[in-house]
C-alpha cells in the first residue's frame, strides 16, 4: 500500500523508502536487505518506517525535530524496567548521509496501533493503566533531569502562543467560550511542589494499543522535569467523561492541578488546530474534539 505523504511544515524535507534503504545499507550493513515500508502516522515531527519485522526507523522531518535519538539514548535507559507500559528502545544512531542532513534513529518495533477511544476494549481500564504509567514516571528520581522548557513549564508561559492561535480561529471555534476557559485555567495556582518527570505529549498518536488494551507510550521528545499537570491531557484528548473520572481518581489529582491540566489540553489543541488545519486531518479532528470536551467539562463543573 502506498501511503500519501503531505508536508506539514514549510521547512520539511523529502523522506522516502528509497532514502531509508540507502541510509540503512550504508550505516547498518547487518540490516541491509530488510524490507522498508512507511508507517502511517499522525505524528508531526518524524517520518516513521518499519525495518524488517522488529525495527522502526525514525527520521526528523525538520531542523527543529533533530536531536531526538541522542536525547532518547541519554534519558530512556533511566526508565528501563520502571514503567508499566513499553517505551521506545533505541538500537542505533544514524548519521547524516545520502543527502539527508540530520541524525536519525533505529528503534525496536513496538506492536500496536495508535489509540482512539473506540479501539479500547475498556476505556476505564485504559484510564487506570495510563494513570499507573504517569505515577510510575513521576516516581523516577528526577535528579539531573532536563528542566522543562516546553511541556511542564508554568501554564502562563503559553499565554501569548495560545491567544495568538485563538485569534486565528474565528469561525472555527466559539472564541468567547475558549477565551473564558483559558482565562479560568490561567487563574489556577501554579505548581509549587518539587518538579517531577513528565512525558509532556500523552496524545492518542503517542499511545499504542493491541487487542483493545494499552501496550506502549512512544515519542519522548517532550520528556522533562516540571509541572506534572501537562500529563493530565489524556483526560480530554482521549477519554470521555466516565473514564476521565477514573483517570483522575487513580492519580489523586487536586483541583488546581486538574484545572491546569485542562488548560494544557485546551492550549495544545488550540495551537495545533490552525497550524495543521489543511495538512493533518487526524490531528485536526482530535483538536476539535479536545476543545469540545474541555468546554463541555467546564460547563458541567459549573452546574
C-alpha positions in Angstrom: 0.0 0.0 0.0 1.3 3.4 -0.9 0.8 6.0 1.8 0.2 9.5 0.6 2.6 12.0 2.2 1.5 15.6 2.8 4.1 18.1 4.0 3.0 19.8 7.3 5.9 22.3 7.7 7.5 24.9 5.4 11.0 23.5 6.1 10.1 19.8 5.9 12.4 17.7 3.7 11.6 14.8 1.4 12.0 11.4 3.0 11.0 8.2 1.3 11.6 4.5 1.4 14.5 4.6 -1.0 16.4 7.1 1.2 15.9 4.9 4.2 17.1 1.8 2.4 20.3 3.7 1.3 21.0 5.1 4.8 20.5 1.7 6.5 22.6 -0.2 3.9 25.4 2.4 4.3 25.5 2.7 8.1 24.0 -0.5 9.3 25.0 -3.1 6.8 23.9 -6.0 9.0 20.3 -4.8 8.4 20.7 -4.1 4.7 18.2 -6.0 2.6 15.5 -5.9 5.3 12.2 -4.7 4.0 11.4 -1.0 4.4 7.9 0.5 4.4 6.5 3.7 5.6 4.3 3.7 8.7 1.0 5.7 8.5 1.0 8.1 11.5 -0.5 11.4 12.5 2.9 12.3 14.0 4.3 15.7 13.0 8.0 15.6 13.8 9.3 12.4 12.4 8.8 10.1 9.4 8.4 6.5 10.5 9.4 3.4 8.6 9.2 -0.3 9.6 12.5 -2.0 9.0 12.1 -5.8 8.7 9.7 -7.2 11.3 11.1 -5.9 14.5 12.6 -2.4 14.0 11.5 1.1 13.3 13.4 3.9 11.7 12.6 7.5 12.8 13.9 10.4 10.7 13.3 14.1 11.7 11.2 16.0 9.1 12.5 19.4 10.1 15.6 21.0 11.7 13.6 21.7 14.9 12.9 17.9 15.3 16.6 16.9 15.3 18.5 15.5 18.2 15.8 13.1 19.4 17.8 9.9 19.1 20.6 11.4 21.2 18.0 12.5 23.8 16.5 9.0 23.9 19.9 7.4 24.2 20.7 9.6 27.1 17.4 9.5 29.1 15.3 6.5 28.3 17.7 4.0 30.0 16.8 5.7 33.3 13.3 4.3 33.0 14.2 0.7 32.0 12.1 -1.7 33.9 10.4 1.0 35.9 7.3 1.8 33.8 4.2 -0.5 33.3 3.9 0.2 29.6 6.5 -0.4 26.9 8.6 2.6 25.7 10.9 3.1 22.8 14.3 1.3 22.8 16.9 2.9 20.7 19.1 0.4 18.8 21.3 2.6 16.7 22.1 6.2 15.9 22.3 7.1 12.3 24.4 9.9 10.9 23.7 12.4 8.1 24.2 10.9 4.6 22.8 10.2 1.2 21.7 13.8 1.0 19.9 13.7 4.4 21.3 16.3 6.8 20.5 15.1 10.3 21.0 12.3 12.7 18.2 9.7 12.8 17.5 6.5 14.8 16.7 2.9 14.6 14.5 1.6 17.4 12.9 -1.7 18.4 9.4 -2.1 16.8 6.6 -1.8 19.3 3.4 -3.7 18.4 0.1 -1.9 18.5 -1.9 0.7 16.7 -2.4 4.4 17.5 -5.1 4.6 20.2 -8.5 6.0 19.7 -11.4 5.8 22.2 -13.3 3.2 20.0 -10.2 1.0 19.8 -10.1 0.5 23.6 -12.0 -2.5 24.9 -12.5 -0.9 28.3 -11.9 2.8 28.5 -11.9 2.9 32.3 -9.3 0.2 32.5 -7.2 2.1 29.9 -7.6 5.2 32.1 -6.3 3.4 35.1 -3.4 1.8 33.1 -2.4 5.3 31.8 -2.6 6.7 35.3 -0.3 4.0 36.6 2.1 4.9 33.8 2.1 8.6 34.9 2.5 7.7 38.5 5.4 5.4 37.8 7.1 8.1 35.6 6.8 10.6 38.5 8.4 8.2 40.9 11.6 8.0 39.0 14.3 10.2 40.6 14.4 13.5 38.7 17.8 14.5 39.9 19.9 15.8 37.0 17.0 15.6 34.5 16.4 18.3 31.9 14.3 21.1 33.3 11.1 21.8 31.3 11.4 24.4 28.6 8.2 23.5 26.8 5.8 21.0 28.2 5.9 21.1 32.0 6.5 24.8 32.2 4.1 27.1 34.1 0.9 27.4 32.1 1.2 31.2 31.9 4.3 30.7 29.7 1.9 29.6 26.9 -0.4 32.6 27.2 0.9 34.5 24.2 1.1 31.4 22.0 -2.4 30.3 22.9 -4.0 33.7 22.4 -2.3 34.1 19.0 -3.9 30.7 18.0 -7.3 31.8 19.2 -7.1 35.0 17.1 -6.7 32.7 14.0 -9.8 30.6 14.9 -12.7 33.0 14.4 -15.3 30.9 12.6 -13.7 27.6 13.6 -14.4 27.7 17.4 -16.5 29.5 19.9 -13.9 32.2 20.6 -15.6 33.7 23.6 -16.0 30.3 25.2 -12.4 29.2 24.7 -11.1 32.5 26.0 -13.2 32.1 29.1 -11.9 28.6 29.6 -8.3 29.6 29.0 -8.6 32.5 31.5 -10.0 30.2 34.1 -7.1 27.7 33.6 -4.6 30.5 33.9 -6.2 31.6 37.2 -5.3 28.2 38.8 -2.4 28.5 41.3 0.9 27.5 39.8 2.7 24.2 40.8 4.9 24.8 43.9 6.0 21.3 44.7 9.3 19.8 43.5 9.3 19.2 39.8 8.9 15.6 38.5 9.4 13.7 35.3 6.7 14.4 32.7 6.2 12.8 29.3 4.6 16.0 28.1 2.8 14.7 25.0 0.4 12.0 26.1 -1.7 12.3 23.0 -3.6 9.5 21.2 -0.9 9.4 18.5 1.7 8.6 21.1 -0.2 5.8 22.7 -0.3 2.3 21.3 -2.9 -0.4 21.9 -3.2 -4.0 20.9 -6.4 -6.1 21.2 -8.1 -3.2 22.9 -5.5 -2.7 25.7 -2.9 -0.1 26.1 0.6 -1.5 25.4 3.1 1.3 24.9 3.9 5.0 25.1 6.1 6.5 22.4 7.7 9.8 21.4 9.5 11.1 24.4 10.6 14.4 22.6 9.0 16.5 25.4 10.4 14.4 28.3 11.4 16.8 31.0 11.3 17.6 34.7 8.5 20.1 35.6 4.8 20.6 36.4 3.0 17.2 36.1 -0.3 18.9 35.1 0.7 18.6 31.4 0.4 14.8 31.7 -3.3 15.1 32.5 -4.1 15.9 28.9 -5.4 12.4 28.1 -8.4 13.2 30.3 -9.6 15.4 27.4 -7.7 14.3 24.3 -8.6 10.7 24.6 -11.0 9.9 27.5 -14.7 10.6 27.8 -16.5 11.8 31.0 -16.8 8.4 32.8 -13.2 7.2 32.2 -11.9 10.7 32.7 -13.1 10.5 36.3 -11.4 7.1 36.7 -8.2 8.6 35.4 -8.4 11.5 37.9 -9.3 9.2 40.8 -6.4 6.9 40.1 -4.0 9.8 40.1 -5.5 11.5 43.1 -5.3 14.9 41.4 -6.1 18.1 43.3 -8.4 20.7 41.8 -5.6 23.2 41.0 -3.6 20.6 39.0 -6.8 19.4 37.3 -7.6 23.0 36.2 -4.0 23.4 34.8 -4.2 20.1 33.1 -7.5 21.1 31.4 -5.7 24.3 30.3 -2.8 22.3 28.9 -5.2 20.2 26.8 -7.0 23.3 25.6 -3.9 25.2 24.7 -2.3 22.3 22.8 -5.5 21.8 20.8 -5.9 25.4 20.0 -2.3 25.8 18.8 -2.5 22.7 16.7 -5.8 23.4 15.0 -4.8 26.4 12.8 -1.3 25.1 12.1 -2.4 21.7 10.8 -5.8 22.7 9.5 -5.2 21.7 5.9 -2.4 19.1 6.4 -3.2 16.7 9.2 -6.9 15.6 9.3 -6.4 13.2 12.2 -4.8 15.8 14.4 -7.3 18.4 13.5 -10.2 16.1 14.3 -8.7 15.3 17.6 -8.0 19.0 18.3 -11.7 19.9 17.7 -12.8 17.0 19.9 -10.5 18.2 22.7 -11.9 21.8 22.5 -15.4 20.4 22.7 -14.6 18.1 25.6 -12.9 20.9 27.6 -15.8 23.3 27.1 -18.4 20.7 28.0 -16.4 19.6 31.0 -16.0 23.1 32.2 -19.8 23.7 31.9 -20.5 20.5 33.8 -18.3 21.6 36.7 -20.1 24.9 36.9 -23.5 23.4 37.4 
